[in-house]
Amino acid sequence: MGKYLTVGVLAHVDAGKTTFSEQLLYHTKSIRKLGRVDHKDAFLDSDELERERGITIFSNHAAFEIGENRYYLLDTPGHVDFSAEMERAMQAMDYAVLIVSCVEGIQAHTEQVWKLLKKYRVPTFFFLNKTDRVGAQPEKVIEQIKKRMTNNLCNCGESFAGTEWQQELIEQIAQEDEELLERYLAEEFDALLWQNSFAKLIRECKLYPCFVGSALQDEGIESFLRGLDELTLPLEQSEEFSAIAWQVRYTPKKERLVFLKLQSGTLKAKAEISVLMTDGTIAKQKVSELRVYHGSRFTTVQQVQAGEICAVTGLDEVHPGDVIGANCSKREYQLLPMLGAKVILSEGTSIRTALECFRQLEDEDPTLDVSFEESLQEIQIKVMGEIELEVLKQQCIQRFGMDVEFGECHILYKETISKAVVGYGHYEPLRHYAEVHLRLSPAQRGSGITFDSECPQDILTKNWQNLVRTHIFEKKHKGVLTGSELTDVKITLLTGRSHIKHTEGGDFREATYRAIRQGLQQALVQGNVVLLEPYYSFEISVQQEQFGRLMSDLQKMDAEFDPPQMEEEQATVCGRVPAAAMSGYSREFVSYTKGRGILSLSFDGYEPCKNQQEVVRQSGYDATRDMANPSYSVFCAHGAGFPVPWYEVENYIHCK
């Protein structure tokens, strides 16, 4: 066998992604019959929910072969509500195919997918689909891509082979390679040399080949497959085993499967491999069984190698984003939910049973971020949108026989700080001792929580410092304005103290939590706590007679937008808008455009909230009464611990 590569197929919803994937599998004789989304028999949309709704919800994969080369095809969700699933699958891709409709062109979610592909440096092929449709304009879409995404697009035409080189393509390749430029000027042309150079530039994300056709009408598929096989390079081989976990699924028999993409080395059944535990330590876990899936069917194997995708049982501590084997680590994802919802259980349903079911769903999709408020006996989840809630409701019925409803979606705010502050945490009930001083500093938007230490090891030993770091990252810390998640803060350990007899690991957990909280309370009094709200990037197209209404709506929403683009009878506006302002607007939009408008939204980060005081007031959150997240410290006198409120802690601390 030659190359082993994983190729992901991505697109905005309804661009023809699944139909394209079916054609690749059919042309390579991986499947015997072409399925269709509208016929509910697409090979890779095997889940009942997917066939019922006619959209891809879960990333699924199948293998196909071209000559001696094997490719694993990953079909990913295109709907924005399931974009987190798409991003997790992106971690497994050696190459990507971005499908763009020649009718709708580049849309907001298409650009979001492109940004992620660039961030993860995934070499990308473009396929401009639906050339058979009325209104298809492939030349216009190519110009859109060059203007809004990359100018390094290489139009490979409707056919491609090693000897069929267009002058424009040759010139583009020559511009990226000095040696080839000299050969080009000397009119020397060796097709194989130019093909290999083109493939190398694609791998390095310097050039992006573009093919055109119609997946539904089977046009352009053969030339794309030929180009894919000739313009991809095998992975660099290494004997040391390394893999990334990109998906977790439970079978109907309750088996927990972890899907791995092998990046190097080989993996054998019953092997013991290094995994990163939740406390930051590295431990060995044993692979029980190895499976190679093709759609919903699988084969049990004894060994897989670099480039392959497999499912394993036995790795109970491995989760999506974990790199296992050599260089154990955990990758963070970019796409996060903007909405929260309460789970409403039907009468007679045990809340403990429901929580167990939602924990399993969270294991498959970590962005659900399930939380349980003990005092309220309430389960809360985070979601991308209302369609995801509808799918979750159906999943609960089909998988667990549990009927649930959800409360009204609410915006997920976050909190940060605008100026640095030092927080102090001390924990000293009888026979316990730990003190921590942490500097909280504002960090770049979107950076989350980061950690550094300026504490000498002769003051606080390395193992205690590592424990402080672990406690900073082991949970999401609440802010003090609305109790929302703290983000975009750099936390630096300045100093600390332990006791040779009385300090236990849990003591530093309490001191660390309190130091963060105490610092935030200081920042609050100083007016330096900032509420952040999520933003959408949008692309909206309406008929010219509806343009005035749209502009009026956008101004009321306090949206930022580029100059409108007017074409014939249609107007298109692109920009950014607070997610809260868009709440419920999609239904209103469909109504006044009579279903003919196009509204495309995608997550576009967090920015300072424009109505912070109003949101804080409505939340009713009181940080001083949040006993689960205390800001006071505990000191000891006369053999007993006593609490010291946050505003007096600095007068009692032991480290000066």
Phi, psi and omega in degrees: 000141182272251183282145167240114183222147175255125183242118179265144178247124185229154180185165165291149182305140178073017177276353178100023185297311182291322177298319177299315180299319178301319181295319178299316181292322181290316181295330181265011177061027176281332172232152184270337186227135178285125174263167178222144180300315183289342176267358179060034178226025177296135186299318185272347172264070188272341181288143182301322180295322180294317181291325180292320184268343180074024177225157175278128181249321183244141175293130180228156184219159177211160181253145171219159184235142172234107185062236181268001184263138178247133179239136173259118184265123179253113176266123187245159178295145177253343181284137185301331180294340181243025183290336177295323175297320178297317181295321178298320179293330181301332181296338184267356190272133169273325177219158177231152172241117179261114181271130178233129178288133178285353178266303182280332180072203181288129177239171187304317182290329176300317180292325177295317177300317181298318179299320179292319179299321178291319180299316181272002178052054177266118176302135191231134169258143173256142170230114180273111191258168174068038176293345180278348186279149174297132180091001179293132181223077183300323180296320179295320180294322177300317178295322177300314181298315181295326183279320189254345185234298179207138177272357182265033178280133180248109181285108180270004177072194181274351177218149180212135170207165186303334183258354183261076184258129177271150183302316181299320180294317179300318181294320179297317180294317181298326181293339182262357186218115185298319181298317180291328178297318177297318179295322180296315180294331178274002180060035174263130182220113175247108187305317182294318178298316180292324178296315180296321178293319177299315180298321179294319179293327176293314179301324181277005180059036176259333176226152183228108181290145183232129178241158185229143177172195178226111180297320182295322181265007178060044178247130178085359183288314181298317181293325177296313180300320179297314178296318179301315183290325185274339187248015175247149182247147179292160177291150173289131187273143174215142182283338183285127183288132173209141180209157174243135175275123183242351182203144171235134178221150174251135178278167176302338178270012178071016175285136178265118181251131173252122180268126183245146167249117180283121181267333177199161177073197178230160177229129180247150174301143180075004179287149174260127185232157181279132178227153179271120181277166183295336180273006178092352178276162179251130182227169178261136173229151186258131175284122180277310185217145177247130179231143171247117184266148172224095190068231180268356180263153179217160175236133176279130181233166180261343183201144172229161184231174184307134180100340184272158173250136178215165173246140181232151171249155177105341182269073187290339182260010181258134184229164180306132182098350180281130170264125184242165184085231178290143176057054179304134179197180177227129179269141178264149180256157185268321186276120183233151179296149177250354185236147174239155179209149177269140177273125179251116185270147176287158183301134178093351179276126179291131181293328178293319177296316180298318180297320178298319179295316180290331174296324178293318177296324178292327177298324178281324181229091184301338181291346176299327174046058184296132176231151180234117177271105185301317184296327181262351185052054188226135177260130178241144176228164176244140183220163178277331183183179185290330178297322178298322177297319179298319179293319178299320178299316179292323177298317180299322179289311186289321186268327187240357183062034187238121181268121180230159170234171179230144176290174181297137180296140175234152182291138176267105176275165172227168180230148175215187179234158182253346177219153182290149179209151178255126180254144183240134177227130181226134181224108186215056167291173184306128178068025173225152178198130171194140174223140182221135173245123183235133172266124176258122182235143176297140182236173182301141180300129180091000183276346180073217178255129176236161185227145173212163178229133172244014184271122177297145182287344176280349174266315177223117187298161186301321182295324177289322178296318177298325179292320176301315179301314179302317182290333177293322186262355187281348178211167175272123183274138181277145172280180185248000177275305183233001185078014179282166184297135176281138181209170175053049180227131172266125181252121182244126176283117181268313179197173180186175181210142175235173178239134187299333182254322194260348184281130173239164183305319182295339180293319178289333174298311181296318182293321181294312179303315183291326179295318178298314183294319181295321177296319180294324178296321176298314180298324180296314180297326180279356180076028185247019174260131186242131175272132180249140177240150181285150178239148169258145158267144185225155168224119185235129177239131179222165172292153185301328181289344179260000186297318180300316179298316181299313181297322177297317179297316182295323178292321177295328180280356183061039181281152172253132183210157178280167176303135181299147176258120181256124177222117181051246184259009186239145176239136180235133181234133177240143178178202180230149182207144175302136182300325181298325181291335182272356183302120178078359186288331184301320179293319178296320181297313179300322182294309186280341176265000181055035176079003183263352179276162178239121179240112183240122183237148172210149181301135184224038173086184181245145177222160178307135183289134184278343177234055186303312183300319180295315181295318179298317180297316181293330182292327179068018184281135178236106185299328183288342180259002179276089185290341178283346180225071187287147176253351179279160176248164180242121177247172184234137176210135178057038175078013180218146178278148176217145182279144175236121182299156188305324185283355177245355186303320184300334180282345185251346189299152184268327179275127180246000000 
